[in-house]
Amino acid sequence: PRGAGRIALALAMGAACHLAFAAGVLAMIVAMFFGMSESLGQVSWPWAALANAALIVQFPLVHSLLLTGPGGRLLARLVPGPHGRTLATTTYALIASLQLLALFALWTPSGIVWWRAEGAVFWAVCGAYAASWLILLKASFDAGAEVQSGALGWMSLMARIRPKFPDMPTRGLFRVIRQPIYVAFALTLWTVPVWTPDPLALAISYT
């Protein structure tokens, strides 16, 4: 049927994007909860320090470069055919999700545990950690869930319309602070119940 290829491409990109998004977020939630003490990374020390540093740097570096003019043009060419530009936001979210997944799945743990919350303190810290993620979820919705999740691209392709970005938000958490997503993301890094050198390095770097 006419348009079947376009619809199939949109659905395939949407599924890949949202599965990667869920995997990346879940990997971060679990890894940070346990102080990044368990992961698939097996690089021997001291080379593990360089590998972990590369994992830290790759996320904000590529994340930012793809938002530049040349980065945007590259995104539009990553999906072959005439729909690459329409799918650029979905491609961007897919890459970011894979970056986040790589960061937490491929990290090589230090094996050192400084502090582990126990008793009432454990539940208090867990409450703060959960609240941080809820704030991040709220901030993402305030900013436009379709943009943050990558849905804008593939849904626009399904509807055969040009992706339309929402204006800079001024409601919700954006009435209080200019970048609630960054603040909430930082909070998730500092409210973990297990402290090792690993989450500390990540929290300092990303904050």
C-alpha positions in Angstrom: 0.0 0.0 0.0 1.1 3.6 -0.6 3.0 5.0 2.3 3.7 1.5 3.8 7.4 2.0 3.7 7.2 5.4 5.4 5.0 4.0 8.2 7.2 1.0 8.7 10.3 3.2 8.9 8.6 5.5 11.4 7.4 2.6 13.6 10.8 0.9 13.5 12.6 4.1 14.5 10.1 4.8 17.2 10.4 1.3 18.6 14.3 1.4 18.5 14.4 4.8 20.1 12.0 4.1 22.9 13.5 0.7 23.7 16.9 2.2 23.9 15.6 5.1 26.0 14.0 2.7 28.5 17.2 0.6 28.6 19.4 3.6 29.2 17.3 5.1 31.9 16.9 1.7 33.6 20.6 1.1 33.5 21.3 4.5 35.1 18.7 4.0 37.8 20.0 0.6 38.8 23.7 1.4 38.5 23.5 4.6 40.5 21.4 2.9 43.2 24.1 0.4 43.8 26.9 3.0 43.6 28.0 1.7 40.2 29.6 -1.2 41.9 28.3 -3.7 39.4 28.6 -3.4 35.6 29.8 -5.2 32.5 33.0 -3.3 32.2 36.1 -5.5 32.7 39.0 -3.2 31.7 42.0 -3.8 33.9 43.4 -1.1 36.1 44.9 1.5 35.7 43.5 1.5 32.1 40.0 1.3 33.5 40.4 4.9 34.6 41.0 6.0 31.1 38.1 3.9 29.8 35.7 5.3 32.4 36.9 8.8 31.7 36.1 8.3 28.0 32.6 7.0 28.9 32.1 10.1 31.0 33.2 12.5 28.3 31.4 10.9 25.3 27.9 11.6 26.6 27.9 15.4 27.0 30.4 15.8 24.1 28.4 14.0 21.4 25.1 15.1 23.0 26.2 18.7 22.5 27.9 18.4 19.2 24.8 16.9 17.6 22.9 20.1 18.5 25.3 22.3 16.4 24.6 23.2 12.8 27.0 20.5 11.4 25.7 18.0 13.9 22.1 18.6 12.8 23.1 18.1 9.2 24.8 14.8 10.1 21.7 13.7 12.0 19.6 14.3 8.9 21.9 12.0 6.9 22.2 9.1 9.3 18.8 7.7 8.1 19.2 7.0 4.4 16.5 8.3 2.1 14.2 11.3 2.1 13.0 11.1 5.7 16.3 11.6 7.6 15.6 15.3 8.4 12.1 14.5 9.7 13.5 11.7 11.9 16.4 13.8 13.2 14.9 14.2 16.7 14.2 10.5 17.0 17.7 9.7 15.8 19.1 12.2 18.3 17.2 10.6 21.2 18.2 7.1 20.0 21.9 8.0 20.0 21.7 9.7 23.4 20.0 6.7 24.9 22.6 4.4 23.5 25.3 6.7 24.9 23.6 6.6 28.4 23.3 2.8 28.2 27.0 2.5 27.3 28.1 4.7 30.1 26.4 2.6 32.8 26.6 -0.8 31.2 30.3 -0.6 30.2 31.6 1.1 33.3 34.4 -0.7 35.1 33.8 -0.6 38.9 36.6 0.5 41.2 35.6 -2.2 43.7 35.8 0.3 46.6 32.8 1.0 48.8 33.0 4.0 51.1 29.6 4.1 52.6 26.3 2.3 52.3 23.1 3.7 53.8 21.4 1.5 56.4 18.2 1.5 58.5 16.2 4.7 58.5 18.9 6.6 56.6 18.6 4.1 53.8 14.9 4.8 53.4 15.4 8.5 53.6 18.0 8.5 50.9 15.9 6.2 48.7 13.0 8.6 49.1 15.3 11.5 48.0 16.6 9.4 45.1 13.0 8.5 44.0 12.0 12.2 44.4 14.9 13.3 42.2 13.7 11.0 39.4 10.1 12.2 39.7 11.3 15.8 39.4 13.3 14.8 36.3 10.2 13.1 34.9 8.1 16.2 35.6 10.7 18.5 34.1 10.9 16.4 30.9 7.1 16.6 30.5 7.2 20.4 31.1 9.8 20.7 28.4 7.8 18.6 26.0 7.7 14.8 26.3 7.5 14.3 22.6 10.8 16.1 22.1 12.6 14.7 25.1 11.7 11.1 24.3 12.3 11.3 20.6 8.7 10.8 19.6 8.4 14.0 17.7 10.3 12.7 14.7 8.7 9.4 14.1 5.2 10.7 14.9 5.7 13.6 12.5 6.7 11.1 9.8 3.7 9.0 10.5 1.4 12.0 10.1 3.4 13.3 7.1 4.0 16.7 8.7 7.1 18.8 9.4 8.3 18.4 13.0 7.3 21.4 15.0 9.3 22.2 18.1 7.5 23.8 21.0 8.5 27.2 22.3 10.7 27.5 25.3 8.6 26.4 28.2 7.5 29.0 30.8 5.2 26.8 32.9 5.6 24.1 35.5 9.1 23.8 36.8 10.3 26.3 34.2 8.5 29.0 36.1 11.0 28.4 39.0 14.3 27.7 37.2 15.7 28.0 33.7 16.9 24.4 33.3 15.0 22.0 35.7 16.1 19.0 33.6 19.8 19.6 34.3 19.1 20.4 38.0 17.0 17.2 38.4 19.6 15.1 36.6 22.2 16.4 39.0 20.0 15.6 41.9 19.8 12.0 40.8 23.6 11.8 40.9 23.9 13.1 44.5 21.1 11.2 46.2 22.4 7.6 45.9 22.3 5.2 48.9 25.8 3.7 48.1 28.9 5.9 47.7 32.0 4.6 45.9 34.6 6.6 43.9 32.6 5.7 40.8 29.3 7.8 41.3 31.4 10.5 42.9 33.5 10.9 39.8 30.3 11.0 37.7 28.5 13.4 39.9 31.4 15.9 40.0 32.0 15.7 36.3 28.3 16.1 35.2 27.4 18.6 37.9 
